[in-house]
């Protein structure tokens, strides 16, 4: 047991932040960077798409629903592969692997955010929109100032679940050899070739602590003031 623990302590720096001193972040640090970057893209994108679907219930909403169902019906691992091979063709050059995975995660998560936000908007009393219109608010002002703040507060648990899943899904970056936590844990295991249980139990524990910390942070932020 002590020997297995020493494998973790001997490689802790690499597991936590990779080769950061050489300008190549990895491990837990890169996992958090990708998760935060994807969330920062997926949240406003999902809100904007939900706003479009709410405001334009015809062809635009159906098109957005079709896109979201397509994305949600495909395993994320395929989305990552598509981004990995298609983005260089579209941009004319190779993109960093971490950026590619971050964009794939954001694209995938934006569909879930759109559905969640739209459900929150639909759950609000319909009379609020008519009341705002009678006071001279435009549709955009009504959505931005009145409806979205309420909807986002109501669906916060749903959004938290989406972003916890996003955090865990960063582990799929190992398929394109991006050095996030799962990848560097595998590298340590392949190099040492002993005590794999200790390495991957530690890896699982880190993911658990990260996800629980995010959940507790949201609960603390959303706790009503006494």
Secondary structure, DSSP 8 states (H G I E B T S, - for coil): -HHHHHHHHHTHHHHHHEEGGGTEE-HHHHHHHHHHHHHHHHHHHHHHHHHHHHH-TTHHHHHHHHHHHHHHTS-HHHHHHHHHHHHHHHHSS---HHHHHHHHHHHHHHHHHHHHHHHHHHTS-THHHHHHHHTT--HHHIIIIIIHHHHHHHTHHHHHHHHHHHHHHGGGGGGGT--BHHHHHHHHHHHH-S-HHHHHHHHHHHHHHHHHHHHHHHHHHHS---
